[in-house]
Amino acid sequence: MSREELEHRVYGWGREVESNAVEYAIHGLRAKLGSTAIRNIRGVGWTVPRDPAPS
């Protein structure tokens, strides 16, 4: 999902979102779930593998 897709699904339309809110949330999730749980594809967005490798 792209950043814009995540912002729309989490915050809805017409809501002001801090510039790094999505990145901050992803960082926190990766810290708890492991760095391989959520992957960033540069210029595209984030993806969650079906079977994440253990960290």
N, C-alpha and C positions, 0 to 999 in steps of 0.2 A: 504494500500500500504506500502511496505517496504521503508526504507530510500533509498536503491539502485534504486528502481523503481521511486521514486520521483525525485532523482538526474538525472536519465536518461531522464525523461519527461521534466524537467525544464531546465536542462543545456545541455543535449545531450551528446553523446559519445565523449571521448577525451578531455573533458574540466576539468580543475583542479577546484575542489570545496573545499572551506574551510571546515574544519572538523565539524563545528557546524552550517553551513549555513542553513540546512534544519530545525534543531531544533529552530534556531532563527526565521525563517519565521513562523513556526507553533506557536511559542510563541506569536508572534505579531498578528497572526490571531485569536488565542484564546482570547487574550486581547480585541480585537475589537468585536468578535462574541459571546463571552461568553465561559466559561470553558467547557461547555458540547457540544459545536459545533463540536469539534474534539477530539476524544478519542484515547489514546495510548493503544495498546495491547502489553504488554511487550514481547519482543522477536519475535514479528510478524510485527508490524508497526502501522500505524494510520488508523482510520476509521471515516467516517462522518455518523452519524445516519440519517435515512430517515426523521424522525420528531424529531429534537433536542428539548430537554426540555428547557423552558425559564430559563435564569440565574437570 
